[in-house]
Structure formats: C-alpha cells, structure tokens
C-alpha cells in the first residue's frame, strides 16, 4: 500500500519546484473545505508515477508553465474540482483514470490551457463537466497541438476543444470513445486541421458532435463510428449540429463499427488502500440516486448523493446546482409569476423578472445566469475594512448586510444562501433586509439548520463588545476558495417567531430526498409585512 499524505488544512499542498524531480506511488487526500490542488508542479522535466489523488474538495494536480512533465498511471477519485489542470505547458505526457470528478461544482476532469505538444491517454467516468477540455486563451502562446485518446462515460461532454477566432486550435488529433453524455459528446469551437475519430453506442436523440464559434471548424476530418451507421453515408440529421457559414473544407464520414461498453468501476483503488481510507474520521453515508428535474435549468435525470450533507449534494447533471440551491429555486418559482414557472430558466424566459429588482449578496453561485435577467440585479462582496457602497476595480460593490448602502424599499427579492450564520449580528441584518425590501417583497434564504432543528436559536459568539468572545467551541465553514468563515449563530425552530417580531413573517419549505422521502433541506421564505402578520412556523 502506498504512503498516504493527508492535508487537514485547506491552505497547504505538496509543491514541486525542483527540475527533474520524481514522485512515485504516493496517495494524497484532504479533509475539510479546500479550493486548491493537492499537488502542484512548477518545475521542468518532472516524473510522476503511480500517484493517487483522492477525496478532496479542491482539484488534484496543477501544473503551471512546465516543459516535459511526465505523469503516468495517475488515479483521481472523488475530487470536488478538476483532476488535472495544466496551464501553459509544453511536452506534457499524461495517462490517468478518473472517477467521480467535479463533485463540488461543474469541472472538467482534465483541463489543458495553452498547452502544446501534449499526449493524453485517459479513462474517465462520472464527471460533472467535460472529461477533457482543451482551451486556447493566450494568443501569444501559439496554437495548441497534441493528441488525446479517451474513453469517457457519464459526463457533460467527452471532449471540449475551445479555440479563439484570432487563435484557432489546430494540429490536434483525438480518438474518443463516448457513452452517456448529457449535452454533446464532442464540442469543436474555433478549430482547424483537426483529426477526430469518435465512437458512440448508437445514433440517439442527443448530438454526438457540435461545431460552433465564429471561426467554426475548417480543414478537418471527422470519423463517426457506431453500430447502426450506414457506412460511407453522411451523418443523419441531428447527429452533427452547428457549423454555420464560417466552417469549410471539412470531411465528416460515418462508418459501421461495433461498440464495446466500458467497464462500470465502483472504485479505482486497490482494496488495501480503500480500506485504509475508510478508517479515517469522516463518517460514512449512503450513496443513492433519485430521478428528478432541476428547478434551475430544467435538466432531467438522476441526482446522486456524493456527500454526507445531503443539502450539499444531489447536484444537477447540467448546472451542478445542489439540493440547497434547487430548493431555493423551487421557492422562488413558486412565489413569482403566480407559480406558473417551474424552473428559473422558464421564469426568466417568461419575462417575469424584467420588472423586478433582485439583490443576491456574493459574486458566485448557480442562480446568476437567470436572476441577472431581472430589470435590476445587484451583487456584492464583503470586506470588513471597507464601508458599504465602496466599488472596487472590477465593478463589484462592498455591502455589509448589517448596514447596506441601498435605499429603503429597493428590492422585490433578496436571495441569500448560507450567509446569515456567518453574520456577526444576524438580526441586525434581518432588519436591514426588511428595510431594503419593498412592501410584500421576499427574502429567500438558507442556513445549515439541524434536522430536526433545535428548539431555540442560540449565539455561538458573544458580540456585545467590539471583540468576539467565544461562547462555544469555534466552528468554521468554507468560504470562497480557501477561506474559512466563523459560525456566529445556530438557528432553531423559533426563527419564525423571532422574525415575525421584526415584520418578516417566515415560512419554512421542506425538501425531501431518498427512498423514504425524509426531510433533507429547508428553504426559508420571509415576507416584508408592514401590517405585522404572524409567521408560519418552519
């Protein structure tokens, strides 16, 4: 069994900065919140053999501006972000097997940006984004070039090739064996001189190949192989989509070929290592799938539990919204447009948001593609050293939720996701939310409340003075990429009564999961009521 290096602090990783370094047969894993990679390479001519990157909220391997890096027999399993990210590398040789990648948010298993002369051989299953994403970003870096041999199943796309109009991807060859994709098997955008051999199980409803970009695809050869193909005939309608007037000089053929199903790996780890990892302090949980429809984007499919916290898992196969966010979207759709829209995508398309003013603290999250179609959409960041209303260079504005810079009755809807437990004086912030809401306006919010919830809301920190004084053992939650935020308040069943006294009657929507339909998540909906109506207890 290989030695295991465990990172208990999200700020640390294993970094290689010496040229010619060799790492062999080491397993790396991490516990707790994490945004950064487990292993970083920042030196030329390094050799990595038989490494295992396992069970971390961040990514696995990050290689930056290196020449002649050799990564062989890499295993990546249960990672929150990418398995491998390579930026500006030349001569990268990579072979890996990946399973359950992008559990934290939509991410490619392998992402190469501005890389040249690479060779990638991979088997990848269960990834939230593309199995392999090849991206041209820096025009000055020169065109991408390399080879990809890939077997992928259960992914958004098997291969995404993303060039630029002024720097199209070129001189690339790829052999792809794809099965069970949610969007398209291969995306070619702004590329030329590409040789693609794509094997699929059947001519189905979802396209196998999409061509887009203002440059399109030029001077390329595509072979599409499947058992029900009419050999030598052009692809049937719907199998290849896009292209446009920009594309020309391409040869796209079909051929009849048997399709070999890929194995269904339950784990990529040796039994001894798997047993060793099961001995760590993380409690076990039941993995299950359940069918459904995403209340954000409308994707239909099976939602899988991949985390001990059910509200932080059961992610959408397309937009990657977890149960917590999907519950909030369900609440928003139920209260706006007379409940006629069942997804945020439908709500935005209906025009129901165009006359609304919406505020969503934070600058990331899955709601933004649709909520920003509101007539007014405000975002914000928080910096305790800056006064509310301070605008930084990227255009985002600082807002302290205990005292924002917004005018009275500014918004029809405020959406906060797991923020109020981290506010030093949360009831000041609730009063502020009421002030900036229009009469009848909604605050749709979540906090990580216990199930069943405790009877009473309680402060974990004494904030009566200028300095925090801990009343209980400090608890921190992940914030942003690598930060940690102190939990100030544990909310209880009395929150409805407490907020009703502030003129914010509150209702708790329960969201169920699992075969037994147990309550897994609660979304709170508070309403500014100037008549002081009583709250509905959550």
Steps between C-alpha positions, in 0.01 A plus 500: 500500500641845412567755774211744551549875542193665657449878494284606793532871415370637170783754475771241442602267219800305373701718261785394270735780392818308420562397138534128432315398818340153515199402714384141503222299666364761741132556591385854581168590661349780708227566753280806539448802277752534223536700179859437399660197339649215703819503289659786305784468249701811411821349358610346171569133424315358801388137507189391691427129505216310667360794699151488649308823561193427710208646691555874504271797445759671280682378191761225478805606296594846372791547257602854408732607216710184501680316222527122460285395795432126503195380699438127471242269660328781689180410688257778595181423693238703689632851435294817536663671202729395213720193518777667294549863398796592278570862406747605231683167492703344221571130447257375766449123502203392707328168561228472761181338618239722662175433683253740666663828400347845544285413801516853637416690182498446125859427399695313235691192609802611293536866404791611280537872428750632243689171492709374208634159399295308759401135509199406710372146553206476739209292625246718680156431648253718688622856447279808538657687206707386204721195535774693316495874425764654270499881503682770304512820707830682438541606136874552550554143623462351153244241387420193708629172369480147632330161511214367711388138545194490724233263627232692688154430637243697699619852437377829358739462204778256427718761328476880482741668260477876547710719275466868419407676179839674499683189628318186384601168648690297244715194436307281741401136469255320728359148531187515716283217632197672657195368682219668700560871441250762623567773240717399203775242470756730331499878466733659243509878517734715290734227375682391185706205381334265750489122464219350710400134522185473712335171602149510648254223596212608273346782302285649776307812585794702631758624247838332489684801356441872528694757297482864599700819539535790259796318335319167503685189387723497192714255303426215741410132480238336721425126507179407685476129583200318644326163455192640318689726259447483126863464399620768264180706527497852644395532866122503552332824611554579864816297544723795402365846586626852444776604267359808333641687206844538658582128466639357179741239363388225740442130431250332735436128444304219663617140536341192647691367801412293805495694828661351808344616825747633753529330837296641788762576766380516858845613607841546342687428821672184617302328773767563766503874429123519489477333841764734639308806384183366659677513835527878496283724714241583234167329573357271236179582312263315272556571130178498297351635176158653454326627186384858469500830314725791588307806617773727363580386145236233435743209455332164553688196621627325809640697792771321701595543862878550519542676837404436859298824500204430273421869452851543356467216251239349263641736238343570161673325212508824297525815718632308808257669740479299822185423696543819705494722190231297328281546807544877485421503127184302569397758760569792265305342215210423731467861613566689175295502178208348692694174520454434127874440447663191646862592424706818515570453129126503427448792737764709326373402154146605595615858561371488857833628635527802270304733729662379824795624704701210648794502739721195553800555729814329374662485158475127417228238501262318266210750499674780315442394136127546555459754782722752321227523236299702753437867432751572776740240632748588775788293631751585770807384688586557864820646643488606868761766429289674233181703552184390324472648153873484422554393139815311406677490163301204361173684559377300798376697802565427865190461716480424871165325547471655846505847338479509121524809282167428326201730525181401681264267308752433222435133420220259420714196581812436708667158477762388753654153511669388822608851594309596816672249727825689428366851572624641830158637599252318275185669629640839408542355152142368497378849591714638218352249255152613603598864449625450144207277399194656347172434687409141417855431381660161559817381670576141389781365717674197640716422798641157597232425757501170689252227409301489712569866586582596857218664691672835546733722301823554691808715464832319482694824547449792737501809276385751762843663502740604226683166513353153450485282809439131440208347687552157342771316316564696176350354182610607153347444159670529164486843337602581145789283381728445796357724771317403817211692659410489868148384588340756732148354535323165511142554382206313654126443467426837660637693201148556360381659823814711531475634146124561526586746777714688247221519241634205300252212529690190394407164356727196476476284184607142555684310226512122514748245368567127498264206458333581831444869407667626815550875549848586374489877461294805600457825306369803689278760339454827688258773389511868587161550664433855612185382677697265725336170401584193706766260375446144389729288711770312301 
